[in-house]
Amino acid sequence: SREVAGWCVEDGALEEAVGTLERGRALALHTEMATVDVLSTLSRLGRADLAEEWRGWRDSARRRSEAGHRPDGTA
């Protein structure tokens, strides 16, 4: 969604850029809520390596979201 929002900004379509980012954020939130058991499932399957990778991705995404990162990757 950041890439598409960037295109919108380049075209001067700021409302569309914001909408694109909001939809991306909503999708990420939905994915997080829908996959709450991913960590326990991976651990139960003996894939601690994948569980750790998932945890790292999730935590990184949360930090970036909380920091208010914009489509161009800046805070």
Biopython code that builds the backbone (N, CA, C, O; Angstrom):
import numpy as np
from Bio.PDB.StructureBuilder import StructureBuilder

atoms = [
    (1, "SER", "N", (0.813, -1.193, 0.000)),
    (1, "SER", "CA", (0.000, 0.000, 0.000)),
    (1, "SER", "C", (0.858, 1.260, 0.000)),
    (1, "SER", "O", (0.429, 2.300, -0.500)),
    (2, "ARG", "N", (2.069, 1.178, 0.556)),
    (2, "ARG", "CA", (2.933, 2.364, 0.564)),
    (2, "ARG", "C", (3.316, 2.776, -0.842)),
    (2, "ARG", "O", (3.362, 3.965, -1.159)),
    (3, "GLU", "N", (3.591, 1.793, -1.685)),
    (3, "GLU", "CA", (3.981, 2.112, -3.054)),
    (3, "GLU", "C", (2.828, 2.778, -3.799)),
    (3, "GLU", "O", (3.022, 3.789, -4.475)),
    (4, "VAL", "N", (1.645, 2.219, -3.678)),
    (4, "VAL", "CA", (0.474, 2.785, -4.350)),
    (4, "VAL", "C", (0.180, 4.178, -3.803)),
    (4, "VAL", "O", (-0.132, 5.091, -4.567)),
    (5, "ALA", "N", (0.278, 4.347, -2.492)),
    (5, "ALA", "CA", (0.053, 5.664, -1.896)),
    (5, "ALA", "C", (1.071, 6.670, -2.422)),
    (5, "ALA", "O", (0.738, 7.833, -2.651)),
    (6, "GLY", "N", (2.299, 6.229, -2.609)),
    (6, "GLY", "CA", (3.326, 7.103, -3.177)),
    (6, "GLY", "C", (2.960, 7.558, -4.576)),
    (6, "GLY", "O", (3.169, 8.717, -4.934)),
    (7, "TRP", "N", (2.413, 6.642, -5.371)),
    (7, "TRP", "CA", (1.972, 7.013, -6.726)),
    (7, "TRP", "C", (0.854, 8.042, -6.643)),
    (7, "TRP", "O", (0.817, 8.998, -7.417)),
    (8, "CYS", "N", (-0.058, 7.836, -5.696)),
    (8, "CYS", "CA", (-1.162, 8.786, -5.528)),
    (8, "CYS", "C", (-0.630, 10.172, -5.176)),
    (8, "CYS", "O", (-1.098, 11.175, -5.715)),
    (9, "VAL", "N", (0.341, 10.227, -4.278)),
    (9, "VAL", "CA", (0.930, 11.507, -3.889)),
    (9, "VAL", "C", (1.587, 12.168, -5.091)),
    (9, "VAL", "O", (1.419, 13.367, -5.313)),
    (10, "GLU", "N", (2.335, 11.391, -5.865)),
    (10, "GLU", "CA", (2.978, 11.938, -7.067)),
    (10, "GLU", "C", (1.957, 12.529, -8.030)),
    (10, "GLU", "O", (2.238, 13.512, -8.715)),
    (11, "ASP", "N", (0.771, 11.929, -8.080)),
    (11, "ASP", "CA", (-0.288, 12.408, -8.972)),
    (11, "ASP", "C", (-1.137, 13.497, -8.338)),
    (11, "ASP", "O", (-2.063, 14.006, -8.970)),
    (12, "GLY", "N", (-0.835, 13.861, -7.096)),
    (12, "GLY", "CA", (-1.603, 14.892, -6.411)),
    (12, "GLY", "C", (-2.930, 14.402, -5.852)),
    (12, "GLY", "O", (-3.775, 15.209, -5.466)),
    (13, "ALA", "N", (-3.120, 13.101, -5.805)),
    (13, "ALA", "CA", (-4.366, 12.512, -5.299)),
    (13, "ALA", "C", (-4.182, 12.164, -3.824)),
    (13, "ALA", "O", (-4.071, 10.994, -3.458)),
    (14, "LEU", "N", (-4.150, 13.198, -2.986)),
    (14, "LEU", "CA", (-3.826, 12.997, -1.576)),
    (14, "LEU", "C", (-4.896, 12.211, -0.821)),
    (14, "LEU", "O", (-4.563, 11.382, 0.026)),
    (15, "GLU", "N", (-6.165, 12.455, -1.112)),
    (15, "GLU", "CA", (-7.219, 11.693, -0.432)),
    (15, "GLU", "C", (-7.115, 10.209, -0.753)),
    (15, "GLU", "O", (-7.304, 9.363, 0.121)),
    (16, "GLU", "N", (-6.816, 9.900, -2.002)),
    (16, "GLU", "CA", (-6.659, 8.503, -2.396)),
    (16, "GLU", "C", (-5.447, 7.884, -1.711)),
    (16, "GLU", "O", (-5.467, 6.709, -1.345)),
    (17, "ALA", "N", (-4.386, 8.683, -1.539)),
    (17, "ALA", "CA", (-3.187, 8.188, -0.857)),
    (17, "ALA", "C", (-3.517, 7.806, 0.581)),
    (17, "ALA", "O", (-3.124, 6.742, 1.058)),
    (18, "VAL", "N", (-4.241, 8.684, 1.262)),
    (18, "VAL", "CA", (-4.620, 8.403, 2.650)),
    (18, "VAL", "C", (-5.520, 7.172, 2.713)),
    (18, "VAL", "O", (-5.345, 6.317, 3.582)),
    (19, "GLY", "N", (-6.478, 7.080, 1.797)),
    (19, "GLY", "CA", (-7.366, 5.918, 1.763)),
    (19, "GLY", "C", (-6.606, 4.629, 1.537)),
    (19, "GLY", "O", (-6.902, 3.604, 2.151)),
    (20, "THR", "N", (-5.624, 4.687, 0.651)),
    (20, "THR", "CA", (-4.809, 3.507, 0.371)),
    (20, "THR", "C", (-4.050, 3.066, 1.615)),
    (20, "THR", "O", (-4.000, 1.876, 1.927)),
    (21, "LEU", "N", (-3.465, 4.019, 2.320)),
    (21, "LEU", "CA", (-2.732, 3.685, 3.543)),
    (21, "LEU", "C", (-3.667, 3.129, 4.611)),
    (21, "LEU", "O", (-3.319, 2.178, 5.311)),
    (22, "GLU", "N", (-4.844, 3.715, 4.735)),
    (22, "GLU", "CA", (-5.806, 3.226, 5.723)),
    (22, "GLU", "C", (-6.253, 1.803, 5.405)),
    (22, "GLU", "O", (-6.386, 0.977, 6.308)),
    (23, "ARG", "N", (-6.484, 1.516, 4.132)),
    (23, "ARG", "CA", (-6.874, 0.153, 3.762)),
    (23, "ARG", "C", (-5.735, -0.824, 4.042)),
    (23, "ARG", "O", (-5.971, -1.944, 4.495)),
    (24, "GLY", "N", (-4.506, -0.403, 3.773)),
    (24, "GLY", "CA", (-3.357, -1.258, 4.068)),
    (24, "GLY", "C", (-3.224, -1.522, 5.555)),
    (24, "GLY", "O", (-2.936, -2.641, 5.979)),
    (25, "ARG", "N", (-3.439, -0.479, 6.340)),
    (25, "ARG", "CA", (-3.363, -0.621, 7.792)),
    (25, "ARG", "C", (-4.472, -1.544, 8.293)),
    (25, "ARG", "O", (-4.240, -2.393, 9.154)),
    (26, "ALA", "N", (-5.673, -1.375, 7.751)),
    (26, "ALA", "CA", (-6.794, -2.231, 8.148)),
    (26, "ALA", "C", (-6.515, -3.685, 7.790)),
    (26, "ALA", "O", (-6.827, -4.593, 8.562)),
    (27, "LEU", "N", (-5.931, -3.899, 6.624)),
    (27, "LEU", "CA", (-5.602, -5.265, 6.210)),
    (27, "LEU", "C", (-4.558, -5.873, 7.140)),
    (27, "LEU", "O", (-4.666, -7.038, 7.523)),
    (28, "ALA", "N", (-3.544, -5.084, 7.503)),
    (28, "ALA", "CA", (-2.512, -5.579, 8.414)),
    (28, "ALA", "C", (-3.115, -5.911, 9.778)),
    (28, "ALA", "O", (-2.780, -6.932, 10.379)),
    (29, "LEU", "N", (-4.001, -5.051, 10.261)),
    (29, "LEU", "CA", (-4.645, -5.300, 11.545)),
    (29, "LEU", "C", (-5.514, -6.554, 11.477)),
    (29, "LEU", "O", (-5.487, -7.385, 12.385)),
    (30, "HIS", "N", (-6.270, -6.683, 10.415)),
    (30, "HIS", "CA", (-7.109, -7.877, 10.245)),
    (30, "HIS", "C", (-6.244, -9.137, 10.216)),
    (30, "HIS", "O", (-6.567, -10.140, 10.853)),
    (31, "THR", "N", (-5.149, -9.072, 9.474)),
    (31, "THR", "CA", (-4.253, -10.222, 9.381)),
    (31, "THR", "C", (-3.706, -10.586, 10.750)),
    (31, "THR", "O", (-3.631, -11.762, 11.105)),
    (32, "GLU", "N", (-3.326, -9.576, 11.516)),
    (32, "GLU", "CA", (-2.804, -9.815, 12.864)),
    (32, "GLU", "C", (-3.860, -10.500, 13.731)),
    (32, "GLU", "O", (-3.564, -11.463, 14.437)),
    (33, "MET", "N", (-5.072, -10.004, 13.672)),
    (33, "MET", "CA", (-6.135, -10.566, 14.500)),
    (33, "MET", "C", (-6.541, -11.961, 14.022)),
    (33, "MET", "O", (-6.883, -12.823, 14.831)),
    (34, "ALA", "N", (-6.502, -12.177, 12.728)),
    (34, "ALA", "CA", (-6.920, -13.468, 12.176)),
    (34, "ALA", "C", (-5.871, -14.549, 12.384)),
    (34, "ALA", "O", (-6.172, -15.737, 12.271)),
    (35, "THR", "N", (-4.647, -14.149, 12.686)),
    (35, "THR", "CA", (-3.556, -15.113, 12.806)),
    (35, "THR", "C", (-2.949, -15.117, 14.205)),
    (35, "THR", "O", (-1.757, -15.372, 14.373)),
    (36, "VAL", "N", (-3.767, -14.838, 15.194)),
    (36, "VAL", "CA", (-3.292, -14.767, 16.572)),
    (36, "VAL", "C", (-2.580, -16.044, 16.986)),
    (36, "VAL", "O", (-1.632, -15.986, 17.769)),
    (37, "ASP", "N", (-3.006, -17.182, 16.490)),
    (37, "ASP", "CA", (-2.438, -18.456, 16.909)),
    (37, "ASP", "C", (-1.229, -18.901, 16.084)),
    (37, "ASP", "O", (-0.747, -20.019, 16.265)),
    (38, "VAL", "N", (-0.737, -18.066, 15.197)),
    (38, "VAL", "CA", (0.385, -18.464, 14.344)),
    (38, "VAL", "C", (1.591, -18.865, 15.185)),
    (38, "VAL", "O", (2.195, -19.909, 14.939)),
    (39, "LEU", "N", (1.947, -18.054, 16.169)),
    (39, "LEU", "CA", (3.127, -18.362, 16.984)),
    (39, "LEU", "C", (2.986, -19.696, 17.713)),
    (39, "LEU", "O", (3.902, -20.519, 17.689)),
    (40, "SER", "N", (1.856, -19.908, 18.351)),
    (40, "SER", "CA", (1.690, -21.169, 19.083)),
    (40, "SER", "C", (1.606, -22.353, 18.128)),
    (40, "SER", "O", (2.110, -23.435, 18.434)),
    (41, "THR", "N", (0.975, -22.157, 16.977)),
    (41, "THR", "CA", (0.886, -23.242, 15.998)),
    (41, "THR", "C", (2.267, -23.623, 15.490)),
    (41, "THR", "O", (2.603, -24.806, 15.431)),
    (42, "LEU", "N", (3.066, -22.634, 15.125)),
    (42, "LEU", "CA", (4.415, -22.921, 14.632)),
    (42, "LEU", "C", (5.256, -23.599, 15.708)),
    (42, "LEU", "O", (5.983, -24.552, 15.426)),
    (43, "SER", "N", (5.157, -23.110, 16.935)),
    (43, "SER", "CA", (5.915, -23.722, 18.030)),
    (43, "SER", "C", (5.466, -25.158, 18.268)),
    (43, "SER", "O", (6.291, -26.048, 18.472)),
    (44, "ARG", "N", (4.167, -25.375, 18.240)),
    (44, "ARG", "CA", (3.622, -26.717, 18.452)),
    (44, "ARG", "C", (4.079, -27.684, 17.361)),
    (44, "ARG", "O", (4.244, -28.878, 17.609)),
    (45, "LEU", "N", (4.280, -27.160, 16.157)),
    (45, "LEU", "CA", (4.742, -27.987, 15.041)),
    (45, "LEU", "C", (6.261, -28.171, 15.035)),
    (45, "LEU", "O", (6.821, -28.787, 14.128)),
    (46, "GLY", "N", (6.916, -27.624, 16.065)),
    (46, "GLY", "CA", (8.361, -27.765, 16.146)),
    (46, "GLY", "C", (9.121, -26.810, 15.244)),
    (46, "GLY", "O", (10.286, -27.053, 14.928)),
    (47, "ARG", "N", (8.484, -25.735, 14.827)),
    (47, "ARG", "CA", (9.121, -24.764, 13.935)),
    (47, "ARG", "C", (9.392, -23.459, 14.676)),
    (47, "ARG", "O", (8.899, -22.394, 14.304)),
    (48, "ALA", "N", (10.187, -23.574, 15.730)),
    (48, "ALA", "CA", (10.545, -22.396, 16.511)),
    (48, "ALA", "C", (11.244, -21.355, 15.646)),
    (48, "ALA", "O", (11.128, -20.157, 15.901)),
    (49, "ASP", "N", (11.973, -21.809, 14.620)),
    (49, "ASP", "CA", (12.658, -20.875, 13.729)),
    (49, "ASP", "C", (11.657, -19.981, 12.995)),
    (49, "ASP", "O", (11.857, -18.771, 12.889)),
    (50, "LEU", "N", (10.586, -20.585, 12.493)),
    (50, "LEU", "CA", (9.567, -19.800, 11.797)),
    (50, "LEU", "C", (8.765, -18.938, 12.765)),
    (50, "LEU", "O", (8.363, -17.824, 12.431)),
    (51, "ALA", "N", (8.536, -19.462, 13.966)),
    (51, "ALA", "CA", (7.829, -18.675, 14.977)),
    (51, "ALA", "C", (8.628, -17.421, 15.310)),
    (51, "ALA", "O", (8.059, -16.338, 15.448)),
    (52, "GLU", "N", (9.928, -17.562, 15.437)),
    (52, "GLU", "CA", (10.780, -16.409, 15.744)),
    (52, "GLU", "C", (10.786, -15.413, 14.587)),
    (52, "GLU", "O", (10.757, -14.202, 14.808)),
    (53, "GLU", "N", (10.822, -15.916, 13.363)),
    (53, "GLU", "CA", (10.775, -15.031, 12.192)),
    (53, "GLU", "C", (9.442, -14.272, 12.151)),
    (53, "GLU", "O", (9.413, -13.072, 11.880)),
    (54, "TRP", "N", (8.352, -14.976, 12.418)),
    (54, "TRP", "CA", (7.028, -14.346, 12.444)),
    (54, "TRP", "C", (6.967, -13.267, 13.523)),
    (54, "TRP", "O", (6.471, -12.166, 13.285)),
    (55, "ARG", "N", (7.473, -13.594, 14.705)),
    (55, "ARG", "CA", (7.476, -12.643, 15.816)),
    (55, "ARG", "C", (8.273, -11.396, 15.444)),
    (55, "ARG", "O", (7.847, -10.278, 15.735)),
    (56, "GLY", "N", (9.414, -11.579, 14.809)),
    (56, "GLY", "CA", (10.227, -10.437, 14.390)),
    (56, "GLY", "C", (9.508, -9.557, 13.390)),
    (56, "GLY", "O", (9.547, -8.331, 13.495)),
    (57, "TRP", "N", (8.845, -10.183, 12.407)),
    (57, "TRP", "CA", (8.093, -9.414, 11.416)),
    (57, "TRP", "C", (6.963, -8.642, 12.089)),
    (57, "TRP", "O", (6.774, -7.453, 11.834)),
    (58, "ARG", "N", (6.224, -9.322, 12.940)),
    (58, "ARG", "CA", (5.090, -8.693, 13.630)),
    (58, "ARG", "C", (5.539, -7.511, 14.474)),
    (58, "ARG", "O", (4.933, -6.441, 14.418)),
    (59, "ASP", "N", (6.587, -7.695, 15.250)),
    (59, "ASP", "CA", (7.072, -6.631, 16.118)),
    (59, "ASP", "C", (7.600, -5.454, 15.309)),
    (59, "ASP", "O", (7.382, -4.299, 15.674)),
    (60, "SER", "N", (8.289, -5.742, 14.218)),
    (60, "SER", "CA", (8.794, -4.678, 13.350)),
    (60, "SER", "C", (7.641, -3.884, 12.740)),
    (60, "SER", "O", (7.686, -2.655, 12.689)),
    (61, "ALA", "N", (6.616, -4.587, 12.283)),
    (61, "ALA", "CA", (5.456, -3.913, 11.690)),
    (61, "ALA", "C", (4.757, -3.037, 12.723)),
    (61, "ALA", "O", (4.318, -1.931, 12.407)),
    (62, "ARG", "N", (4.655, -3.519, 13.934)),
    (62, "ARG", "CA", (4.030, -2.721, 15.001)),
    (62, "ARG", "C", (4.837, -1.462, 15.291)),
    (62, "ARG", "O", (4.276, -0.373, 15.414)),
    (63, "ARG", "N", (6.155, -1.611, 15.399)),
    (63, "ARG", "CA", (7.000, -0.446, 15.683)),
    (63, "ARG", "C", (6.889, 0.593, 14.579)),
    (63, "ARG", "O", (6.777, 1.788, 14.856)),
    (64, "ARG", "N", (6.921, 0.143, 13.324)),
    (64, "ARG", "CA", (6.822, 1.073, 12.198)),
    (64, "ARG", "C", (5.469, 1.775, 12.197)),
    (64, "ARG", "O", (5.389, 2.974, 11.929)),
    (65, "SER", "N", (4.424, 1.041, 12.491)),
    (65, "SER", "CA", (3.090, 1.630, 12.520)),
    (65, "SER", "C", (2.975, 2.647, 13.651)),
    (65, "SER", "O", (2.453, 3.744, 13.454)),
    (66, "GLU", "N", (3.459, 2.286, 14.826)),
    (66, "GLU", "CA", (3.396, 3.184, 15.975)),
    (66, "GLU", "C", (4.244, 4.429, 15.763)),
    (66, "GLU", "O", (3.928, 5.496, 16.289)),
    (67, "ALA", "N", (5.322, 4.296, 14.992)),
    (67, "ALA", "CA", (6.195, 5.438, 14.716)),
    (67, "ALA", "C", (5.613, 6.341, 13.636)),
    (67, "ALA", "O", (6.144, 7.421, 13.375)),
    (68, "GLY", "N", (4.522, 5.903, 13.006)),
    (68, "GLY", "CA", (3.868, 6.724, 12.001)),
    (68, "GLY", "C", (4.618, 6.825, 10.699)),
    (68, "GLY", "O", (4.596, 7.872, 10.052)),
    (69, "HIS", "N", (5.284, 5.755, 10.300)),
    (69, "HIS", "CA", (6.034, 5.781, 9.045)),
    (69, "HIS", "C", (5.122, 6.074, 7.873)),
    (69, "HIS", "O", (3.999, 5.576, 7.794)),
    (70, "ARG", "N", (5.627, 6.894, 6.963)),
    (70, "ARG", "CA", (4.873, 7.304, 5.779)),
    (70, "ARG", "C", (5.260, 6.447, 4.584)),
    (70, "ARG", "O", (6.191, 5.645, 4.669)),
    (71, "PRO", "N", (4.544, 6.612, 3.456)),
    (71, "PRO", "CA", (4.816, 5.788, 2.268)),
    (71, "PRO", "C", (6.257, 5.841, 1.782)),
    (71, "PRO", "O", (6.752, 4.876, 1.201)),
    (72, "ASP", "N", (6.934, 6.965, 2.015)),
    (72, "ASP", "CA", (8.310, 7.070, 1.535)),
    (72, "ASP", "C", (9.307, 6.448, 2.508)),
    (72, "ASP", "O", (10.517, 6.510, 2.287)),
    (73, "GLY", "N", (8.800, 5.850, 3.584)),
    (73, "GLY", "CA", (9.659, 5.167, 4.544)),
    (73, "GLY", "C", (10.187, 6.055, 5.650)),
    (73, "GLY", "O", (10.954, 5.596, 6.497)),
    (74, "THR", "N", (9.789, 7.327, 5.658)),
    (74, "THR", "CA", (10.259, 8.231, 6.697)),
    (74, "THR", "C", (9.245, 8.301, 7.821)),
    (74, "THR", "O", (8.083, 7.926, 7.667)),
    (75, "ALA", "N", (9.715, 8.790, 8.950)),
    (75, "ALA", "CA", (8.807, 8.933, 10.099)),
    (75, "ALA", "C", (8.216, 10.319, 10.126)),
    (75, "ALA", "O", (7.427, 10.636, 11.016)),
]
sb = StructureBuilder()
sb.init_structure("model")
sb.init_model(0)
sb.init_chain("A")
sb.init_seg("    ")
for serial, (resi, resn, name, xyz) in enumerate(atoms, 1):
    if name == "N":
        sb.init_residue(resn, " ", resi, " ")
    sb.init_atom(name, np.array(xyz, "f"), 0.0, 1.0, " ", f" {name:<3s}", serial, name[0])
structure = sb.get_structure()
